[in-house]
Structure formats: C-alpha cells, structure tokens
C-alpha cells in the first residue's frame, strides 16, 4: 500500500473535493488506509490528543479515540443507544478490531451491521480530526439550523454536465415503487432513465397485503366481496383519522390482486408454500413465499375484533430481493431502460410549470447527467427517517420519545438512503407536503432477539408499569400498544404471564407481531425444513433461550418474579403483587372493570413458573409522509392544482396514510408502493 503523509493526504482531499469525489467517501477509504499505513511505518501524521465522532446506528453511536503522533492508542465506544443485546454486545469486539487494524478497515459483525457501520463512520471522523481534515456532510452540518430542513435548491453549472439523456420518463429511486414504475413504463414501450444513489435496486423484508388475485387463489383466499373490501377501506380511513384520501386506498384495494400477479410473474422460480409453516425444498430456500396466518388461529375471527387484522397478507422469504431484482431485470430486458446507479438527483427541471427532466450527480466522477424526460419524472425516493431535521419538523414526537430508527440501506457514499431528498426535490419544484405524517413504530414485544422478535410478541398478557401498576387494556395491536408505552415512566413496562401460556396463545389475535400459535418444539431444528420459525409462533425452546440470555425473567413464585423485576423497589414489588391479584380477580369474574379487556383474553396469572419481559419503545421503521398526491400519482402545488409531469409513488406519495401506521393490513406499505409505482409508470407515459 502506498504511503500517504498527512500533507499528502490533505492534498488528495483537496483535489478530490475539486473533482467531485465526496469527502465522506474519501474519509471512509483514505482516512482508514492512510492511518494504518502511518502506524506501520512510524510516520507522524496525527496531532496527539483525544477526539470524538458520532454517527447514526439504531440510535446515536459515539466513538472516542486517543492518538499519539503515529498510532491510535485507545478506543472507547458508547453504544448505549443501540439495542442492548446487539450493539452493546458488539462494542467490545469492534473496539478490539479498530485497535488491531489501526483504521476503519474492519469486518462487519454478523447481526450487528447497523452498529458496525455507525462505529466505522464515527471512527473515521475521529481519524479525520486527528489528521487535521474536516469533511463536509455527515448527519448534520454544525452551522446549519435545525429549522432549515428544506435547504436551498442548488444551481447546476451546465459546464459540469458530462452527459445528456433523452427519454420519455425518468424514475428517481429504485426501491419497490421505482422498480415497478420502470417495468410499467418499459413494457408499454416507453424509454426510461432510472436513477438510484445506491449501487442497485433497494428493498428490505417482504410482507405484502394482497386482496384477491391468482396468487391468493392458491390458498383459497381470493373470495373477498365488494362489501368486505369497502369495509377494509373504511377501517383504514378510521385508523388514519380520515386525514388520508379514500380514493388512493380504494383504487389499491380493488386492483392490487391483478397487480401483484403481474409483480410475481417476473420471478417464475418463486416457490409457493402450502401454509405459513410448510417445509421448503432446499432448492427454494432462498426464494419462496408464504401465506401469513394460514391457517388462521383456531379462535380468531377478524369480524369480531375491535382492531381487526385482515387475513390478506403474504411474505417473500427470506426477503423480497429476488423478486425485486427479477422485476428490474425484466424491465431492463425490454431494451427500454437505462440505469444510473450511484447517481444523486439534485434538481428537477421545470419549464412553464411542467417537470421536464432532472440533473443528477454521478458519485464516481463528480460530473452531472442531464436527463430530459418528455413525459415526466416519477419520484420514488422513499422516506426521511434518517433526516433528524425533517423528523423534528414533521414528527417531533419521534424525537421527543427518543425513538430509534432501524434502517440498513446505504448509498454509494456510505450514507443512509432515506434522507427525504424526494421531498426537497418536489418542494423546490413547487409541490406541497401532506399534513399529519405517519411514523411506523409498531411494537413487536419485549426482549427482542437478533431478528427483532419479542419473547411473546405483543400478545395481550398482563402488563405493569415501573411502579407495578396496570395501565391499559393489553389487547392492543402494535401501534396502539406503542402509544401506551410512550406514556409510561421511562417509557417502559413489563409483560407478565405464567406457565399456561401454551394453552392461551391460540386465543390471541392474529395480529402484526403477536404470538398466537403454539408449537411444541424443543429446538429450532425440529421446525419445518428451511422455514424453521416465524414471529407469530412460539415454542418452549424459544422462551427458555430468552431466559438463558437475559431477555426474559423466570421465577417459581410471583414474589420472586416481582423481586427480579423491581430489585431495588419494595413498594413497586408490593404494588405489582396487588395488581396481579386484582387482575386475577377480574379474570375469574369474567369482566374487566378497570380497562375493559375482552374476557376471552383474560387469564389469571397463578401457575408457576412465572415469566416477565421488558417492553421499551419500539423502533421507527419508516416515516410515511410525502408530497400531496391522489389515486393517479399526481403532485399538487400550493393551490392544489396538479403539477404536470411530476408523479410520485412509494413513501414519497402522500395521503396514503396519516397520523400513525395502520395495523389492519400487514405489508400494505410495500403493496401500495408496488401498485402505485405500476400506476405512476402507466400514467406518466400516457400523460394522465
């Protein structure tokens, strides 16, 4: 490796900045490599001292590094805002790795990729400071105001335009919505330019809500009537406090079946599991789909639920990347698609009120691409949940409640992709943002494992606060449960249940994140082949594993259990015992006078051993709130007139959800993203 002096490094940094190579990319590579070189050669490149850097992981990660003139002499990692069982465990290993490498060139830790990347970024900042290098960008600029979330539209120097592309439609962002839009346009004969700031199509997880269609017919779930579908739409409107547009929901609900059939056609090797827990052949282990909640739990009837979760959903397993990439390839195979990965769209081109193209910066060269789009531009740029300024502006309660964001997708410069740049692009072009955004923070239970699955999920067992008092009707879906947890002391509580949990699970609702099936397995190996576990299913081995690694408490008596829950608070211990006694009395009486929980889900907690797991706030998965839109994917100006040529799909499409994410349709966000990407493509090409 070539030796780089401190002076040389600064020269490289300056030259790189002038040529358009980003400082953050330089920091990630050169800061790490040059520091390791210095340590090995004895060359003085650091200013001795102690420096601190921060970066966003699940929460904020802080790295403090001490330097001599030639080496990193100490590393302290504060990962206290990370998930304790993940980031907290990873921190010592990461410290040792940084010390050994004398750079940020260390391997990711399996299961803790988010924390690892944050530690690397924060460590790179420390190294830059010690070398006397300051890089622009990062999470926030120190000189900018938290109120300046919109920023100023850049001026693009035409002399820096190295390439001009002429197409019918430009698509900005190649997530689910963008990929669907590309294929939709291309298959209808339109020319497409697809821009994505990561190194390829982006996706995560794999749940989709799908009503009717050929895929659902495989499981006999294609029998939803017009009236039932309209009831689903009404329920969605209620959950969104009527601050979204029914027309958007209605068009999706009545047409998603056919669109989903179109979507999976791109993946002919997809294996269809017979049930949620069917065994999967080895050759299909990386590409299969399951029907969620099929068959339904024995005692579940969504028609009788106060918060119904409709049996409409499927899930791509292990995730949906095979299907997403297959759809992108199908679009490319038409010969009508040009892809521009690693390119950052920085400005839309407007002429006489119409969007006619864009400018994009190629991260590899620093030069610009001008794209003329005769039919229009589709924004499918995702959400803004890693943009703290936008969160403070649109969803301040997320910041106030210290909700941590779970997101793993990064662009080619190493930054999270969900920065809200689509909102900025649209607003600079005159589009308006919807009111009442919907953060997705649905609780999945306490004591989560590395896969994010809680000990008993959000099943409605007894729940006590930090003073030992019961405080809610526990028969709540994840989002409403999260709302209640946020109101408690330290935003924490304890879920408590006894040894009768296997008999009680089948009475729990088939809801997002809830345990409602019992399986009598002694180990993961006993589960169905290549489909060994699922979040709604619980076995004894899972509970005992949670106890063994400290994610759950276990005791033979209630007195012992509350002593473990409240070890330094005898008053809370007694209050908890009194609360449990009261709960048991209500359960036996068959009526919950205190919180009106259904009698069918009230069971006395009296048969040992007894268990407890701690509930904290859940993670923010996405903050859904985009540019004002409609069922044709239009955008609107301040007077709510359509902006010609500017379309939206995915999380940038406003008015789909409002206030909070609804729990009645698992995977409805993915499903709407795909469907309205499909619609946006067709409408843009036809100038609808």
N, C-alpha and C positions, 0 to 999 in steps of 0.2 A: 504493500500500500504506500502510495506517495506521501512523503512527509509534508505537512502543511503548517507553516508558522502562524503565530497569531496575526502578524501583519499581513501575511499571505491570505489568511482566512478572511480578514476584513476586506481585502481587495477582491477576493472571489465573491464575497457577499454583495459588495457594491456593484460589481459587474453583473451579477445575477439579477439584482434588483432592476438595473437599467435594461436588461434584456428581457425582462418579464418573468423570469423564474421566481416563483413566490418565495418569500422569506421563510414561511412555515415549512415548506418542502426542504429548503436549504438547511433549516435547523434540524429537521428530523434526520437528515442524512449526514451533512458535513459536520455539524456540531458533535455528533456522536463519533464519527470516524476519526476526525482530527484529534479529539480528546484522547481516544485510545492510543493513537499514534504518539501523542506527546508523552503519555505515561510510559510507553515502551522505549522511547528514545531519550528521555530526560530533558527534553526541550521545554523551556519555561514559556508557557502560553497563558497561564491563568493569573489573575490577580488574587492572591490568597485572601480567604475570607469565607463567610457563610452566606449562602444565597437561597432564596425560597421561590418556588414556582408552583402554580396551581393549574388544574385542568379539570374538566367535567368528566366524571365517570358516571356511576349511578347517582352519586352526589359529587360534591367538590372534593378532589384529592389534592393534598398538599405534600410537596416533596421539598425537604431542606437538605442541601448538600454543602459540605465543607471542603475547601480546596487548598492545597499547597500550590506552589508555582507549577508543579508538574503532574499533580495527581488529584483524584477525588479521594479524600481521606475519611469521609464519613457520610452516611446517608440516613436520613430519618424520613419515614413515610407515614403520613397521617391519613389513614383510610377509614376514619371513624364514621364518615357519612356513607360509606358503602354498606352493602348487605353484610352483616357480621360474619355469616358462615361462608361468604365468598371473598369479598375484598379484604376483610380482616384476616382471614387465613392466608391470603396470597401475599400480604405486605412483607412479611419477613423473607420469603423466598425472593421477592422482587428486589429487596434491599441487597441481599447477597449477590444476586445476578448483576446489579448495577456496579457493585464494588468490584466484582470479578472482571467484568467487561471493561470497566473504566469508560463506559459510554452507554448510549441508549440502545445499542445493538444487542438486545436480549430477546429471548424467545417468549412468546405469549404463554400464559398459564392456562391450560385447558379448563374451561368452566368459568374463567375469570378474565375473559378477553377485554371486557369494557374497562375493568380496573387496570389491567396491564397497559392498555393504550393510554389511559389517563396518566399513569405513572411515567410512562415514556415521554409524553408531551411535557409534563411538569418538570421532569429531569432535564429535558432538552433546554427548557427555559433557564434552569439553573446554570447549565453549561454555557449558554449564550451570555448570561450576565457575567460569569467568571471570566469569559474571554473578551468582555467589553463590547459585545454585539447586542444591539437591540433590534428585534424584529417586529414589524407591524403586524396587525391582525391578531389572531387568537380569539379568546372568548369575548373579550370586550376591549375597547380602546380606552386607556386611562383618562384621556382628555375629553371623551365624549360623554354626553349626558344620558342618564337612564331614560329620559323622556324622548330622546332622539332615536326612536325605534325605526322610523321610516327612512331616515337618511336622505341624501340628495342624489337625484338621478345623475349618473356620470355623463360626461361629454366624451364621445368616442372620436378619436383622431382618425380620419379616413386614411391618412398616410400609413397607419398601422394595420389596415385591412389587407391581409395577405391573400384572401380567397373570397370569392363571391359565389354563392349558390342560389340557383333559381328553382323553386319547387312550387307545388300547389299549397301544401300545408307544412308548417313547422311544428314539431312537438317538443315541448320543453320539459324534460324529466321522463325517465324510462322506468318508472315503477309500474305497478299493475295497470293504472289508468293510462299511462303513456304508451305502454306496450300494446294495450288493447286499441288505442287510438291509431297507432302506427299500422297495425294489421287491418283495421277497419278501412282506413284511407287507401292503403296499398291494394287491398283486394277489390276495391271499387275502381281501381285504375289510376288513382292519384299519386303524384310524386311527393315523397315525404323526406324531410330532413329531421332526424331525431337527435336531440342534444341531451346529454347526460353528464353531470360533473363527476360521477364515479367512473369506474372502469368497465361498466357494463350494466345491464338491467338490474334493478334493485327490488328486493322483496324480503319478507320475513313471515314466519308462522304459516298458517294455511287454512284458516276457517272461512267458510263462505255460507251465507244464508241464501238458500235457493228454494223458490216456491214453484212446484210442478216441473215439468220438463222430462226428457227421456232419461236423464241420469237419475232423478228421483224415482222414476218408474221402476228402476231396478229393485227398489226396496218397497214398492207399493205406496210410495209417499207422494204421488202425483194427483191426489184427489181433492186438493183444496178448491172449495167453491168460491164463486164471486163474492158472496156474502162474507165468508170466512176471511178472504183476503182483505176485504174492506175493513173488517174488524181489526185485523193486524195493523192496517194503516192508521186507523183511529187510535189504537193503543200507542203507536209510535208518536202520534201527534200529542197525546197526553203526556208521555214521558218527556217530550221536548217542549212542554208548556206552551204549545201552539205558537212557538217562535220560529218554526221552520215552515217550509212550503209543502202542503199536502200533494201538490201536483208532481213534485220531484219523487216523493215516496211512492205515489200511486203508479206512475209510469214504470218505475223499477219493479214494484211488486207484481204487476200484471205481465211483465215481459222478461223477467230475469231467467225464467226456466229455459226459454229458447236461446238466450244469450249465453247462458252457462254451457249449454250443449255445444254451442259454437266454440267456446273457450277451450273445452276439453278435447275437442276434435283435433287440436294441434298436438296432442300427446297420445298417440294411438297405443302406446305401450303401458298406459296407466292401468293399474290393477284395481278392480273394484272389490273391496271386502264385503262379505255377506252380512256381517254385523259389525258393531263398533269394535268388538274384541275377537274377531276371527283371526286365525293363524294366517300368515302371509308367506307365500313361497319365497325362497331365497332370491330368486332372480328378480323379484318385485319389491324387495325390502327397501329400496331407495326411491320407489315411485308407486305409491298406492294411495287410495282414497277410502275413507271410512264414512259411514253414516253416523252422525253424532246422536247419542241417545236412542240407539236402535238395537234391540227392542227397548221401549220405554220402561222405566222402573214400574214395578207391579202396581203401586198405589198412586201413580201420578196421572192426573187428568188436568191438562192445561186449561180446560174450560172452567174449572173450579178455582183457579188460582187468582189471588189478588194481584200478583205480579207474574203473569204467565211468561214462560219461555217456550216459544213455539218449536215443535219438532220439525224444523225446516233445514237444519244445517248439516254440512259435510266438512270434512277436513282432509286436505292433502298432507300426506305423511311421507317422510319425516318433516317436510315443509313443502312449500309450493314452488321452489325454484326451478324444478324440472319443467313444470307446466308453463311457468312464465317465460323461461328461456326458449321453450318449444314454440310459443306464440310469437316471440320476437323473430326466431329463425324463419317461421312460416311467413312473416311479413317480409323479411329480407329476401326470401326465395322468390318473391314476385318480381324482383328486379327493380322495384319502385322505391326502395328505401336506402337512404344514405345515413350512416350512423356517425355521430361525432361524440365519442366518449372522451371523458377528461376535458370537456369544454363547458365553460361557465357563461351562461347567458346573462348579460349585464344590462341590456337595454332593448326595449321594444321600439320598432319604427312605426310611427303614426303619421298618416297623411290624410288631411281633411277629416279627422275624427275616426279614421279606419286604421286598424292594425294591419300592416302590410309586410312585416318582417321583423328581424332582430339582429343584434350584434352579439357574438359570443367570443369569449377569450379562450384560446387554446392553451391549457396549462403547460403543455410540453414546450411550446415555443414563445409564449407571451404575445403572439400575434393574434389578430382578430379575424373572425369569419363573419362576413355579412351574408345574411340569408334573406332573400326576397321570397315572400310567401304570398302568391297571388290570391289564394282563397282565405288565408288567415293563419293564426297562431293558436295552438292549444297549450295552455298552461296545465301541467300535471306534475307540479313541483313538490307535492307533499305538504307537511305541516311545519310548525315553527317551534316545537317544544324544546329545542336546544338553544333557542334565542331568548336569553333571560329578559332582555328589554321588552320584547314582544309579549312574553308571559306576564311581566309586570303590568303592561298596559291593558291587555285583553283578559287575562285571567289572574288577577293579583292574588286570589285566594290560594292558588297553587304555590306561590312563593311564600305567602304568609304561613301556610301549613307545612312548609319545608318538604314538599312532595318531591321525590327524586325521580328523574327521568330515566327510563330504560330504552336505550336505542343503540344499535350496533353499526349501522351503515355509515361508512365514511366516504368522502370524495377522494380524488387522486392527490389532494394536498394534505390529507390526513385529518380533515375536519368533518364533524358530523354533517350529514347531508340535509337534515331538517332544520334549516335556518330561517324559513319564512321568506326566501328570496322571491318566490312567486307573488306573494302579497305586495312586496315592494315594487316588482315589475309592473303589476297590474295597477297599483295606485298611482305610480308615476305616469301611467298611460291614461289616467282618469277614472279607473274603476273604483268602486266602493266596496268596503268590507262589511260583512254581515255583523249584526249585533249578537250578543249572548252566545259566546263560543262554548263548546262542549268538551272539556277535558275528559279523557278516557282514563279513569282511575278506579276500575272495578276491582274490588277486594277479592283475593283468591285464598284467603285463610291465613292463619298464623303458622309460624315455624316452617317457612318455605324451604324446600331443598334446592339444589343447584338448578333444577329445572323450573323453579318458581312455583312449585305445587305445595300448598299448605298441608299440614298434618291431617286435618279433616275438611280442608277447603273452607268455604263459607257456610257449611251446613249449620242449621239453626239450633245448635246446642246452647245451653245456658252461657251467658256472657256477663262478666262482672268487671267493674272499673277498678282503678287503682286504690280506691277506698273500700273495695269489697261490696259495692252496691250494684244491683242490677239496674240497667238504664235504658233498655229498649226491648221491643218485640224482635227477637232474634230471627224470625222467619222473614228475612230480607234478602234481596239479590245483592250482588257485589257492590254496585254503585251506591245504592242507598245505605248499605252497611258501611261503606267508606265514609259517607256523610256523617253517620252517627259516631264513628271512631274519631273523626276530626274534632268533635265537640267535647271529647273527654280530656281529663288531666293527662298531660304528656302525650296526648293522642294515642293512648294505649289502653288495652283491656285484656281480659283472659277468657278464653273459651274453655269450658269445663264439661266433662262427660264421664260416664262410668263404663264398666265392663260390658254393659248391654248394648254398646254401640253397634255391633253387627246386626242385631235384630231391628234397630231403629233406622239405619240408613235407608232401607227401601221406602220409608215413609217421607223421606226428604224430597224436596222438589228437584226435578231435572233442570237445574239452572247453571248458568255460567260459573264455573269454579266450585260448585257444590258437590260434596260427596253424597252419592245416592245409590250406589251399588256396592254390595259386599262380595268379595272373593276370598275363599279360604285357601290362600297360598302361603307357603312357608318361606318362599324365596322368589325373587324375580324370575329365576329360571323356570319356574312352574307355569308361568303365564303363556299365552298363545305365542307361537313362534314368530319372531320379528315384529311382534305387536304386544310386548310383554306387560305394559302398564298404560293406564290412561288416568287423567286427573280426576275423573268422577268415580273411579273405582278404588276401593281400599281393601287391603289385606292385612292380617296381623303382623306380617314381617315388616310392613311399611311403618306401622305405629311403633313397633319395638325399635326399629332403626332410628326413628325420630327421638325416642327416649335415650338411646345409646349415645347419640351425638349431640344431645342437649337442646334439641329443637322442641322437645315436649317434656313435661314433668310427669312422674308416676309415683303414686303412693298407695299404701294399703288402706289408709283411713283418710277421711276428709280432713281431720285435724292435721295430719302430716302433710297433706296436699297444700292446704292454705298456708302452712308454715313455710313451705317451699316457694309459694307464690309471693308472699309478703314477709320475707325473712326478718325484717327489722321493724315491723309494724304490727304489734299485737292487737291494736284497735281494729285495723283492717282485717286481721285474721278473724276476729270475733264477728265483725260485720259480715264478712263473707260467709261464715257458718250460719248466721241468721238469715242471710239472703238465700242460701241454699235450702234451708229449712222452709222458708216461705215459698220458694219455687216448688218444692216437693209437695207442699200442701195444696197449692193451686193445681199442680199436675194431677193429683189424686182426686181433686174436686171436679176436674174436667172443665174448668173455666178460668182463664187468666184475667183476674180482676185488675191487675196492675198495668199490663201492656197489650192485652187483647191478642195474644198469640193463639193461633189455632190449637184446639185441644189435641188434634191428631199429631201434633209435633211437640207436645209437652210430655216429658217423661221425668219421673223422679230420679234424682241423682243419689243413689243409695247402695249400689252394689259394687264393692271394690274388686279389683284395683281401680283407682280413680286417675284421671288424666287431665292435663291442662296444657294449653299452648298460648303463647302471647300474640295478640293482634296489635300491629302497629299500622301506620298509614301505608297504603298500597303505592305502587309505582305508577307514574304517568307514562302511558304507552304512546299516546298521541294527543295533540290538542287540536280538535276539529273545529275550525272556523276559518272560512275562506272568503273569497270575493263573492259578492251578491250574485246569485245565479237563478236559473229556472230549469224546467224539465228539458230544455233544448240546449243546455250548457252555455247559454249566453252570459255575458257580463253586462253590468249596468253602470252608468255614470251617476253623478250626484243627483240628477233629476230623475233617476231610474229609467232612463232611455237606454236601449240596447247599444252597446259599443260594437259596431260591425267588425268582423274579422277577429275578435278576441273571445276565445272559448276556454272553459275550464272543466277539469274532471279530476276525481280523486279528492284528497283532503283539501286542496285549494278551492274546490267547488263549495261555495257557501250555501246556506239554507237547507242543507240535508239534515243536520242535527242542530240542537240548541240546548243550552243550559247544562246538560250532562249527557253522557253517552248512554243510549237506551240499552237495556239488557234483554229485551224480548226476542231478539234475533241474533244469535251468535254468528259473528262474522259478517254482519251487514255492512260494515265499512269497506272491507275488501270487495264484497259483492257489488256494492254501489260504485266503487272505483272502477272495477272492470266494466260494469254495464255502461256507465256514463262516459268512459273512455271510448267504448264502442259507438255510443250515440254521438259524442263530440266529433269523432272522425267522420262519420257519415254527414253530419250537419255542416261541418266546415267545408267539406268538399262540394256540397250542394248549395253552399251559401244560404243556409236556412237560418 
